[in-house]
Each structure stands twice: as C-alpha cells, then as structure tokens.
Amino acid sequence: MRFMILVKADANSEAGVMPQEDMLAAMGRFNEELVNAGVMQAGEGLHPSSKGARVRFSGRDRQVVDGPFAETKELIAGFWIWKCASLQEAIDWVKRCPNPMLGESEIEIRQIFEAEDFGAELTPELQAQEEQLRTRVEEQLRQQDA
C-alpha cells in the first residue's frame, strides 16, 4: 500500500519562515530511517500558498485564483509518499516523526489508489495506458538526473 503523508501548514510556514538547522537535521535523520526501512518513495516541502494558485472547475469553465489562501489549517506545507504494509504502519511511522512545525502541528495520512482499487472500470487498455505513462515519467526523471 502507498500512502501520502500530508504535513499541514501553519502561520509560520505560510509566512515563508524557513526551518532552523536543528529541525532540518532531525527531519533528515527521520528521512534516512524511512529510506533505510524501504518506506520512503518521495518527500518534499512546499512553498507558501502566496506563491501558488488554484484552478476552479465549473463544467467547461476554469477560474484561476491566485494565492495566498485564507484557511491556513486546510493548506499543505509538505508531503511524503510512503510504501507501508498497512495504515497502522504509516501511523506508527508518523508518530516517530519530529514535530514539523515550531508549535502544534498536524500530519494527515491518506492511502493512494492503486489500479486494482478501480475494479472493472479500469479496463486492460486503460491499465496499459497508465503503465506506459508511469514508465515515461520514470524515464524522464532518469534523464533529468543524468
């Protein structure tokens, strides 16, 4: 099972306050544990919403809304993608995480859909297309790293 681990934003992260060296070091040690355990597949911090935008959909219409966004508690400051055997394993890992914010913080855990979760609606042709896209993305990432 794959999970997206969402680090909720706070007033400091939305203000662009960068983490101190000790927090970066603690998070680096935690990330190293995740990698050594074969859990971590990706992880990044996000710029404040003031540097972002949202696109709202209504039928065929699209409306762009520039950040910042008002509800800080609904915003994301960073994320990981983890591969775990269960939700409980993901919870156990999150409980070991250093506090990602200066004060109180919250981390949300959400399971990522896999192909088999879609049942018969994901036809063999759609599965093949999805696999081709994943392969192309991996190739592009390898080329960028080269």
Secondary structure, 3 states (H helix, E strand, C coil): CEEEEEEECCHHHHCCCCCCHHHHHHHHHHHHHHHHCCCEEEEEECCCHHHCEEEEEECCEEEEEECCCCCHHHCEEEEEEEECCCHHHHHHHHHHCCCCCCCCCCEEEEECCCHHHHHHHCCHHHHHHHHHHHHHHHHHHHHHHC
